[in-house]
């Protein structure tokens, strides 16, 4: 099992946004990655703060080359630039990373809950008909989802936790006096977009006494739903064509849309008469970004994006050290469970050889027996079937112990030793050699 990706810890937003993929396209990306056979299983996880590909392959080097090619094609960045931002993990390190991601320990906001639902969706997409998750990857994603649920139910890591949206509110509140020369309580607020991030924004603003906000969106349906959810807040709804009219009469504008291009730029602000006027704060929590980096060049305009939230959330991380330790203990248990299952797969060939040998002997002895019994006119077909069932039952009961022992060995070394002992005891190696010999003779 392997993982290649980039996150807010390794890459700036201008790199992450070049690889961001809408959830509806995750499986299409996985199919592309697996198209030439170098990668056998793949699943994409793309969020505001990370873009990661989990995959399985026989040849890790060839698979990594294929994925790097795909990332370069998608981003338009040279491979040399990409490698400066990517991290690559293999084996138990990749498993542990996904467990920490699902548990909220690798997030910008420690303990945030949205990532768990995103990992769950990654699993669901991987097991869909057009998904590329096989036996191992699907099991890993399912285990990571279960691990994330345990962390949130058995520790206090998510209690009072903040999200990207709440961190954006905290940032704007903290910098309001410096950037706008007014207290946060007096600022006129607007948000562009009407998705989950906007709902969370309004929730956190409401906790600070928000009474009025303007929502700008492409359509009326979602803003109207938000207005129903927050009846105590005066929500004004405007369509996208009124965007700069709203910006012109607002002090703080949060942007959280799914647009892949900038919707606010230096040129657009100047065209709409907002250059050098009264102070304006733009807080962009979308990836890809909604606000162009050149907006900082406009006089009296302060522009922030998700990467600027790191300082705000540092206190949150410090406060959660105890919960993080408890969460890691749980995640280690879940990691060991998956690794144990994965290593048990190594015993499958030996189990299959044992079953094949037992079945071969059973069939041979049964054939001798039934040949004699069939000569006895007193034996019916029904009685011969009973003998068949009896022989099968005896073999299955005798094999149950050895096969359970193979599956339940606690360590990799213990399981390998058990496989060797069983192979010697039942002479399974000889059967393998015979098969190989027959195969070689056929090829000759």
N, C-alpha and C positions, 0 to 999 in steps of 0.2 A: 504494500500500500504506500502511495506517495502523495505529496501535496506540493503544488507550485502556486505562488500567488504574490500579492502585494496588499498591504494594509496601511492604515493611517500611521502605524508604527515605522513603516519602511519607505513609504512613498508619499510625495506631496499630492494634493488634490488635482493638480494639473496633469499628473500621470494617471492617477486612478480613474479620472473621468473619461480618459481615452479608451478604457477597457470595460467600463460599466455596461452591463447588459440587463435589459428589462426581464423580469421573471418569465414572461411569456416566451422568451427566446432562449432560456437556459438549455432546454433539450436540443434545440437546433444547434447550439454551440457544441454541446457534447457529441452530437452526431458528426459534426465537422471534425472534431478532434480525433474521433475513432474511425474516421472514414478510410484510412489506408492500412489499418491493422496493427500499427505500431503500438497503439494504446488500446487495451482490451475493454476496460470499463472506465467511465468518466462521469463526473457530476460537477456542475458549475454552481458556485455560491457567489452572487454579486449583490453587494449592499452599498450604502453610502460610504462605509469605512473600509471596505475590503473587496477584493476580487480574487477568488481562490478556486483552483481546480483540484479535485481529489480524484485519483486515478489508480488503476491497477494495470500492470504490464509484465510480461515475461522478461523483456529486456529493458531495464530502467533507463539506460543511456539513450537508446533509440526513442523511447517514449518521451523523455525530457526534451530531446531535440525536436520532436513533432509538436509538442505543446509550445515550446519557445517560438517555433515558426508561426504557429497559429496566433500567438500573442503579438508578434511583430506585425503580421498581416492586419490584424484587427486594429491595433493602436496606431499603425503608421510610424512607429518608432524603430530606430535601428536596434538590432539585437544587443549591441554593445551598451546602449543607453538603458534598455530594458533590464539587463542583468544587474545594473547598479541598484535597481529598485526591487527586484524579485527576491523572494526567499524560497528555498527548496528543502523539503523534509522527506525522509523515507522511513519505512518500518514503524517502530514504536513511537518515534518522534512525531510522525505524521498523525498517528492515532491520538497521541496526547494533545497535540495542537488542536485537533477538531473537538476533543472533549472540553478543552478550555474555552474554545470559541462558543460552543453551545452553552456552557455554564456561565457565560458573560464575563469571564475573567480576562479575555483578550480584547474586550471592547474599549473604546475611548471612555465610555461611561461604565465603570465596573458595576456589574449586576443588572444592567439594562435588560429588559425583557424581550425586545423586538427581535434580537438575534436568534432566540430559541425558536420562534415561529418561522424564521427564515431558514434555519437548519432543517426544521420539520418539512417545510415546503421543498427544500432541496432533496430530501429523502423521498417524498411523494412523487416528485417529478422523475427521480431516478428509476423508480419502479413502474412508471407508466409504460404503456406499450411502445411509445417512441423514445423512452428513456434509455440510457446506456449504463445503468447500474446493474452489475451482475451479483452473484451470490455474496462475495466478500464486501464489496462497496455498499450494497444495500444493507447488509448486516451492520456495518460500521455506522452508517448514517442513522439507522434505527437506534442503535446503542447510544449514539451521541445525543439523540433527542431525549431518550429516557434519562440519560445522565443529567442533561440540563434541567429536566423536570425535578429530579431529585434534589439538585442544588437549590432550586427555588422553594421547594416544599420543606426541606430539612435544615436549611440555614436561613439567616436573616439578611442575606446579601441583597435581596431585592426590596427589602422594606425601606420605604422612603427614598428609594433610588431615583436618580435623575435620568432623563433621556437627553438625546441631542436637542430636542425642542426645549426642555427646561433649562439646559445649559445655555441655549441661545437667549432665553429670557433673562437668565442671571447675568450673562455678559452685557446685554443691552442696559440692564438696570445698573450694573456696576459702572459703566462708562458713560451713562446718560449725561451726568452733570458736566463731565470734561468735554464731551463731544458736542453737546447741544445747549449747554448752559441753562438747563431746566431740570427740575426733579422728574424722576421717572413717572410719578403719579400724574403729572401734567402733560406728558407726551401724547401726541395723537398717533395712534397705531394703525397699521394696515398689514395685511398678509396676502401674498400672491400665491394662489393654489388652494385647493380645498380637500386634500387627502388626509391620510393618517397623521402626518407631521403637523398639519394645520390644526387638527382636532386636539392634539397634545399641546400645541402652542397655546390655544385658547384655554385649555384646562389649567395650565400653569399660570397664565396671565390672570385668569379668574381668581386663583388663589391669592393673587396680589391686589385684588380689588378692582380688576378691570370692569368697566361699565359699558364701553363702546369700542368697536373695532370695525374696520372696513375690510371685506374680503373681495379680492379680484380673481375672477376665474373665467374660463372659456365658456362655461354654461352655468345655468342657474340651479340645476338640480342638487348638486352636492352642497353648495353654500346654504341652500334652503334647508337641507337636512341638518346642517350644523346649527342653523338658527333655531330649529326645533329642539335640538339637544341642549342648547344653552339659552333657555327662555329668559333668564335674568340679565342677559347681556344684549345690548342694542347692537345688532349686527347689520351693517349696511352692505348690500351686495352690488357689485359693479362687474360688468363684463370686461374682457381683455382690452377692448378698444378705448376704455377709459383709464388704462393703467397709469399713464403719465399725469393725468389730471389728479388721480388719487395720490401718486407720489408727491406731486406739487403741493398738496395740502396736508401731508403727513410729516411727522418728525422721525418716526422709526418705521421702516418697511422690512418685513421678514419675507423671504422668498423660499418657496418649497414646492416647486412644480416639477413635472417629469420631462420638461422640454430639454432637448439635447443641445440647443443653441442658447447663447446669451439672450436674455429678454431685456436686460438693462445694461447699457454701455455708456462710455464717456460721450460718444457722438450723439446717442439718443437723448442723454440728459441735456446736452448743449442745445440740440435741436428743439427741445421742449422748454427752453428758457430756464433751466435749473443749474446754470453755471455761475457760481459766485453769489447765489442768493442766500436765504437763511439756511442754517445748518441742517444736514440730513444724515441719518444713519441707515445704512443698508446692511442687513444681517442675512446672509445667504446660507441656508442649511441643506441645499440640494446638491446632489452629485449625479450627473454632470452639473456644473455650476450654472446658476441663472444670472449671476451678476459678473460682468467682465472685470478682470483685475485692473483695467485702465480707469475704472470709476474713482479710484483713489486719487487720480490726477485732477479731478474736478474740485475746485475750491469749496471749502466748507462741507465736504462730503467724506464721511467715514464709512469704509466698506470692510466687512468681515465675512469669512467663510468658515466651514467646519474645522479647518485646521487651527483657527484662532481660538477654538474652545478648549484647547489643551490646558492652558493655565487655569481656566475656570474649574475644570474637573479634578485638578490635582488634589484639592482638599477632600473631595469625595473618595478618591482612592485611598488616601491616608486614613480616613475614618473607617474604612472597610477591611483593614488588615486582618482582623480576627476572623471575620466572615470568609475572607479569601482563603485563609489557612484551612478552615473547616470545609470549604467547598473543594479545595484541592484534594483533601483526604477522600471525599466521596468520589471525585473524578478518577482518582487512582484506582479505587475499587472497580469502577466501571471499565477503566482501561484494561485492568488485569483480566476482567471477565471476557472482554473481546479478544485480547491477545491469547488467552487460554483456548477460546473457541477456534481462533485462526490456526494455532499450532496443532489443535486436534485434527485438523484437515490432513496433516502429514501422516496420520495413522490410517487414513482412508484406504490407500493402496494396499496396505498389509491386511486390513479387514476384508477388503474385496478378494484378495488372493486366498485368504483363509476360507471365506464363504464358497469360493469357486472350487477349492480342493475338497471341501466337505461335501458339496453338492455332487461333485464328480464321483466320489466314493459311494455316496448314497445311491446315485443312479445305477452305478455298476452292481452293487450288492442287491438293489431292488430288482434289477433285470434278471439276475440269477434266481432270486427267490420267486418272482412271478412266473418265470419259465417253468419251474417245477410245479408251482401251484396251479398253473393253467392246465397242466396235464391231468389234474385231479378234477373229475367231473363234479365233485361235491362243492367246489369253490365257485361262487358267483362273482360277477363283475363288481357288485357292491362290496363284497368282502375284499376283493383285490384293491379297491379304492381305500378301504379302511387300513390296509397294510401300507399303502402309499402315505396316508395321513400320519400313521404311526411313525414311519421312518422320518418324515419331515419334522415331526414334533420332537423326536429324540435329538436330531441334529441341531435344531434351533435352541433347545435347552442346553445342550453341551457347549454351543458357541457363545451363549449369552455372557457367561463369566469372562472368558478371554477378551471378547470385544468390549465389554464394559471396562475392563482393566485398562485397555488401550486408550479409551476415550477419557478416562478419569485421572490419568497420571497428572500430578500437580505441576510438574516442571517440564520444560523442553527436554532437558537431559534425561529425566525420568521416563518420558514418553518414548524417546529414541531408544533407551535401554530396553523398555518393554517390547518395542517393535522387534529389536534384534533377538530377544529371548524367544518371542513367539515364532519368529521366522525360523530359528534354529530348532525349536521344539517340534514344530509341525512341518519342517523341511520345506518352507515356502520358497526359499531361494532356489531350490532344485526345480520347482515348478516354473519359476520365472526363467531359469536358464533353458528349460525344455522349450518354453514358448519362444524364447529368443532364437534358439537353434532351429525350430521349425520355420520361424519367419525368415531366417537367413537362407535356409535351404530353398524356400519358395522364391526368394529374390534371386538366388543363383539359377 
